[in-house]
Amino acid sequence: MAKNKPNKDIEKKKTRKSNPSVGLTIAVIIFAALLIGSIVLIFMVSDKIDSMQGADSQIKLAAQGGFNCEYSEAQKLYPYGEGVIKVTNDRIAYLTLSGTEIYTVPVSYSNPQCSVFGDYAAVFDLNGYSFTVMSRDKALYSTPTKNQIKALTMSKKGYVALITGSDESNGDVVLYDESGKAQYQWSSYNSGFPVCCSFDADSTKLAVSTVNTSGAVVVPYIRVFAISKGKSSLEMADSAMYTIDGNVMFMSMFYIGEKLFAFTGNSMYEVKEGKLTQNNYDFSAIGYINLVDGKLFVTYSDGVSQLNKLAILGSSDNLIYNSDIGTKISSVAVSGKLYAISVDRRIFVFDSTGAILNDFSVDEDIIRLNFIAGNKLCVVSASGVHTVT
């Protein structure tokens, strides 16, 4: 019996040693579960932080004022005035921000294009034969054209410069007055194809960009016409012509006071001392160009698939802002001294000095935006129309 006691003691000791190992295993399992849960939570939180990094706030668009609609319907909506313009092939309608129709215009357009010019909005049938001009109160007029429409721009006084094709020339520029009556037509025979037009602030000058491809090299021209108002009609007269050596095309132009600026796809020119002079800015690939309170806001990148940047040029052609802005720009808007840009589900609002007044992220893709009364933005997103203060 005495010999068996040591064996029992040994068995008791073994039993006591096995209990801590079981507890340790359970503790390790619990710790591992907590660790995995913490890692998952950290990733979830980090994703949230990344989406909000740098933004002042996050806005859920569906919770803002406006109305909801399908994505296909939202693509037909253009913010304007105190509401939106809905453009389809058979009609144009001006709607309030709640979706109520204010007025409508029946049309028959194959490829309607809508642009907003301050107090006016215009819809034209690209490669078609008609255009419509509207105000916030009513449709002002719809006008048929003799030749196919290629481009349209408007002045602050409501004048329209329409670029059309022609069987008899390289293209025409037709000037319409504020009532929609054609007043003057310039046909391009020796200057090449008209590309774009730009009015000055007083509607007394019209710059026309053309490109001549008839020779061995492409030759760009800028023709400037003086606009005067006679007793019963508008008149246009040749005022100046500029050109440069180089295989380029001026895609857009802007007047800042008496200064005329012209842009190619990657460079900026200015008329100085009667000549077109290239400015020393390396824009590489230019996107949007807007005039804000006498300053040029230019988005550009260093090439395809590169990060977009925003440059702001002052009245003395000095660079007052130049910074990365984001990957994908969806829309820009201008109102007086304010500039808004939608990029990567974020909206930045600048003043004309380059200061960022607001920066917020949204939870939907933005199609278009524009300023409305006060400090509000009308935002057309994938889910409908919303207002953001």
C-alpha positions in Angstrom: 0.0 0.0 0.0 2.9 2.3 0.9 4.4 1.9 -2.5 1.2 3.0 -4.3 1.0 6.4 -2.6 3.8 8.0 -4.5 2.0 7.0 -7.7 -1.3 8.7 -6.6 0.6 11.8 -5.8 2.2 11.8 -9.2 -1.2 11.4 -10.8 -2.6 14.3 -8.8 0.3 16.5 -9.9 -0.2 15.6 -13.5 -3.9 16.5 -13.2 -3.1 19.8 -11.7 -0.6 20.6 -14.5 -3.2 19.9 -17.3 -5.7 22.5 -16.1 -3.5 25.6 -16.8 -2.8 24.4 -20.3 -6.5 24.2 -21.2 -7.1 27.7 -19.8 -4.1 29.0 -21.8 -5.5 27.5 -25.0 -8.9 29.1 -24.4 -7.2 32.4 -23.7 -5.2 32.2 -26.9 -8.3 31.5 -28.9 -10.2 34.4 -27.4 -7.2 36.7 -27.9 -6.9 35.6 -31.6 -10.6 36.3 -32.1 -10.3 39.7 -30.6 -7.2 40.5 -32.6 -8.9 39.5 -35.9 -11.9 41.5 -35.0 -9.7 44.5 -34.2 -7.9 44.2 -37.5 -11.1 44.1 -39.4 -12.4 47.1 -37.5 -9.2 49.0 -38.1 -9.5 48.4 -41.9 -13.1 49.6 -41.8 -12.2 52.7 -39.9 -9.2 53.4 -42.1 -11.3 53.2 -45.2 -13.7 55.7 -43.7 -10.8 58.0 -42.7 -9.3 57.7 -46.2 -12.6 58.7 -47.8 -12.9 61.7 -45.6 -9.2 62.7 -45.5 -8.9 66.4 -46.0 -12.6 67.1 -46.4 -14.3 69.5 -44.1 -17.5 67.3 -44.0 -19.4 64.5 -45.7 -22.8 65.0 -47.2 -25.4 62.4 -48.0 -26.9 63.7 -51.2 -30.2 61.8 -50.8 -30.8 63.7 -47.6 -30.6 67.1 -49.4 -33.4 69.0 -51.0 -34.5 68.2 -54.6 -36.0 65.1 -56.3 -34.9 61.6 -57.1 -34.9 60.0 -60.6 -33.2 57.2 -62.5 -29.6 57.6 -63.7 -30.7 57.6 -67.3 -33.0 60.5 -66.5 -30.4 62.4 -64.5 -28.1 62.5 -67.5 -30.7 64.7 -69.3 -30.7 67.3 -66.6 -28.7 70.6 -66.6 -28.7 72.9 -63.5 -29.8 76.4 -64.5 -31.3 79.4 -62.7 -33.4 78.1 -59.8 -33.9 74.7 -61.2 -32.8 72.3 -64.0 -33.3 72.1 -67.7 -34.4 68.7 -69.0 -33.3 68.0 -72.5 -34.7 65.2 -74.7 -34.9 64.7 -78.5 -38.5 65.9 -78.6 -38.8 68.6 -75.9 -36.9 70.9 -73.6 -38.4 71.6 -70.2 -37.4 74.0 -67.4 -38.2 72.4 -64.0 -38.1 73.6 -60.4 -35.9 71.9 -57.8 -38.9 69.9 -56.7 -39.4 68.6 -60.3 -42.4 70.9 -61.2 -42.5 72.0 -64.8 -42.3 75.7 -65.4 -42.4 75.8 -69.2 -41.7 73.4 -72.1 -40.6 73.7 -75.7 -41.3 71.1 -78.3 -38.3 70.3 -80.5 -37.1 67.6 -82.9 -33.4 67.2 -82.2 -31.2 64.2 -83.1 -28.2 65.2 -80.9 -29.2 68.0 -78.5 -26.5 69.9 -76.7 -27.1 72.2 -73.7 -25.0 75.0 -72.5 -25.6 77.7 -69.8 -24.3 81.2 -70.4 -25.0 83.2 -67.2 -28.6 84.4 -67.4 -29.2 82.4 -70.6 -29.3 78.8 -71.6 -29.1 77.4 -75.2 -29.9 74.0 -76.6 -28.8 73.2 -80.2 -28.9 70.2 -82.4 -25.3 69.2 -83.1 -25.0 68.6 -86.9 -28.7 69.6 -87.1 -30.6 72.6 -88.2 -32.1 74.4 -85.2 -31.3 75.9 -81.8 -33.3 77.3 -78.8 -32.5 80.0 -76.4 -34.1 80.3 -73.0 -34.3 82.6 -70.0 -35.4 81.7 -66.4 -38.9 82.9 -67.2 -39.6 81.6 -70.6 -38.3 80.2 -73.9 -37.1 83.2 -75.9 -37.0 81.7 -79.3 -36.3 78.6 -81.5 -34.6 79.3 -84.8 -34.0 77.1 -87.8 -30.7 77.3 -89.7 -29.7 76.8 -93.3 -26.6 74.7 -92.6 -25.5 72.2 -90.0 -24.7 73.6 -86.5 -21.2 72.8 -85.3 -20.9 75.1 -82.2 -22.6 77.9 -80.3 -21.7 80.6 -77.8 -23.5 83.5 -76.3 -22.6 87.0 -75.0 -23.8 88.7 -71.8 -26.2 90.7 -73.9 -27.8 87.6 -75.4 -26.1 87.7 -78.8 -25.4 84.3 -80.3 -22.4 83.4 -82.5 -23.2 80.2 -84.4 -20.6 78.2 -86.3 -22.1 76.2 -89.1 -20.9 74.0 -92.0 -21.2 75.2 -95.6 -21.1 73.8 -99.1 -19.7 77.0 -100.4 -17.0 77.8 -97.9 -15.0 76.2 -95.1 -17.7 77.2 -92.7 -19.8 80.2 -91.6 -20.1 82.3 -88.4 -23.6 83.8 -88.0 -24.3 86.5 -85.5 -27.8 86.7 -84.0 -29.3 89.5 -81.9 -31.0 89.0 -78.6 -34.4 88.3 -80.3 -32.9 85.5 -82.4 -32.7 87.3 -85.7 -29.7 86.7 -87.9 -27.8 89.9 -88.3 -24.5 89.1 -90.0 -22.7 86.2 -91.6 -19.0 85.7 -92.1 -17.9 82.9 -94.4 -14.4 81.6 -94.2 -12.8 81.0 -97.5 -9.0 81.5 -96.9 -8.8 81.2 -93.1 -9.8 77.5 -92.9 -12.5 75.9 -90.7 -14.0 77.9 -87.8 -13.4 76.1 -84.5 -14.7 78.3 -81.7 -15.8 81.9 -80.9 -15.6 84.2 -77.9 -17.3 87.5 -77.1 -15.7 90.1 -74.9 -17.5 91.4 -71.7 -19.2 94.3 -73.5 -20.4 92.2 -76.6 -18.5 94.6 -78.8 -15.8 92.1 -80.0 -16.1 88.6 -81.4 -12.9 86.5 -81.7 -13.1 83.5 -84.1 -10.6 80.7 -84.1 -10.0 78.9 -87.4 -7.5 76.3 -88.7 -6.3 76.0 -92.3 -5.4 72.5 -93.4 -5.1 73.1 -97.1 -1.4 73.5 -97.1 1.5 71.3 -96.2 1.2 72.3 -92.5 -1.7 73.3 -90.3 -2.0 77.1 -89.9 -4.0 78.5 -87.0 -5.7 81.9 -87.2 -7.6 84.2 -84.9 -9.9 86.7 -86.5 -11.3 89.5 -84.4 -14.5 91.3 -85.5 -15.9 94.6 -84.0 -19.6 94.5 -83.3 -21.6 97.7 -83.5 -25.3 98.4 -83.2 -26.9 100.3 -85.9 -30.4 101.8 -86.1 -32.1 98.4 -86.8 -29.4 95.8 -86.9 -26.0 94.6 -85.6 -23.0 95.0 -87.8 -19.6 93.2 -87.8 -16.4 94.5 -89.3 -12.9 93.0 -89.5 -10.7 94.4 -86.7 -7.6 92.2 -86.4 -6.1 88.9 -87.4 -3.3 86.9 -85.7 -1.4 83.7 -86.5 1.7 81.8 -85.4 4.0 79.3 -86.9 3.2 75.9 -85.5 1.0 72.9 -86.1 -1.6 73.8 -83.4 -5.3 74.5 -83.1 -6.9 77.1 -80.7 -9.7 75.2 -79.0 -10.9 78.0 -76.7 -10.5 81.7 -76.2 -11.2 84.2 -73.4 -11.3 88.0 -73.1 -10.2 89.5 -69.8 -10.8 93.2 -70.3 -9.0 94.1 -73.5 -6.7 91.1 -73.3 -7.4 88.0 -75.5 -6.1 84.6 -74.4 -6.2 81.5 -76.6 -5.6 77.8 -75.6 -4.5 74.8 -77.5 -4.7 71.3 -76.0 -1.5 71.9 -73.9 -0.5 75.6 -74.1 -1.7 79.1 -73.6 -1.2 82.2 -75.8 -1.9 85.8 -75.3 -2.2 88.7 -77.8 0.6 91.1 -76.8 1.7 94.2 -78.8 -0.3 92.9 -81.8 1.2 89.4 -81.8 0.2 86.0 -80.4 2.8 85.1 -77.7 3.0 81.8 -76.0 3.1 82.0 -72.1 5.6 80.0 -70.2 3.2 77.5 -68.5 3.6 73.8 -68.9 0.0 72.5 -68.8 0.7 69.3 -70.9 -3.0 68.2 -71.1 -5.6 70.9 -70.5 -9.1 70.0 -69.3 -11.5 72.8 -68.2 -10.8 76.5 -68.6 -13.0 79.1 -66.9 -13.0 82.8 -66.3 -13.7 83.8 -62.7 -13.8 87.4 -61.7 -11.1 88.3 -64.2 -8.9 85.3 -63.5 -8.3 82.1 -65.4 -9.0 78.8 -63.7 -7.3 76.0 -65.7 -7.4 72.3 -64.9 -4.7 70.2 -66.4 -2.6 67.1 -66.0 0.9 65.9 -66.9 -0.4 63.3 -69.3 -2.9 60.5 -69.7 -4.0 58.8 -66.4 -2.0 61.4 -64.4 -3.4 63.4 -61.4 -5.4 66.5 -62.4 -4.2 69.9 -61.1 -5.8 73.3 -60.9 -3.9 76.5 -61.8 -5.2 80.0 -61.2 -3.8 82.8 -63.2 -4.1 86.4 -62.0 -4.8 89.5 -63.9 -1.1 90.1 -64.4 -0.7 86.5 -65.8 1.0 85.5 -62.5 0.3 82.1 -61.1 -1.6 82.6 -57.8 -2.5 78.9 -57.2 -1.3 75.6 -58.5 -2.0 72.3 -56.8 -3.2 68.7 -57.3 -6.9 68.5 -57.3 -7.8 64.8 -57.9 -8.1 61.9 -60.4 -11.4 62.3 -62.2 -13.1 65.7 -62.7 -16.8 65.4 -63.4 -18.0 69.1 -63.5 -17.1 72.7 -62.8 -19.3 75.7 -62.1 -18.7 79.5 -62.0 -20.8 82.3 -60.4 -19.3 85.7 -59.9 -16.3 85.3 -57.7 -17.0 81.6 -56.9 -15.7 78.5 -58.6 -16.8 75.0 -57.7 -15.2 71.8 -59.0 -16.4 68.2 -58.5 -13.6 65.6 -58.5 -13.5 62.1 -57.1 -16.8 62.4 -55.1 -15.6 65.6 -53.5 -16.6 69.2 -54.2 -14.2 72.1 -53.7 -15.4 75.7 -53.7 -12.8 78.4 -54.3 -13.0 82.2 -54.4 -11.2 84.2 -57.1 -8.1 84.6 -54.9 -7.5 80.8 -54.8 -8.7 80.4 -51.3 -10.7 77.2 -50.6 -14.0 78.2 -49.0 -15.4 74.7 -48.7 -14.4 71.1 -49.2 -16.8 68.3 -48.7 -17.2 64.7 -49.8 -20.4 63.2 -51.2 -21.7 59.6 -51.3 -22.7 59.5 -55.0 -21.1 60.1 -58.4 -21.8 63.7 -59.6 -22.9 64.3 -63.2 -23.2 68.1 -63.3 -23.4 71.0 -60.8 -24.0 74.7 -61.0 -24.6 77.6 -58.6 -28.1 78.8 -57.8 -29.3 81.6 -55.5 -27.2 82.5 -52.5 -24.4 80.1 -51.5 -26.2 77.0 -52.8 -25.1 74.5 -55.4 -27.5 72.5 -57.6 -26.0 69.0 -57.9 -27.2 66.4 -60.4 -26.0 63.0 -59.2 -26.6 59.4 -60.2 -29.8 59.4 -58.1 -31.4 62.8 -59.0 -31.3 66.5 -58.3 -30.1 67.9 -54.9 -29.2 71.3 -53.4 -26.1 71.8 -51.3 -25.4 74.8 -49.2 
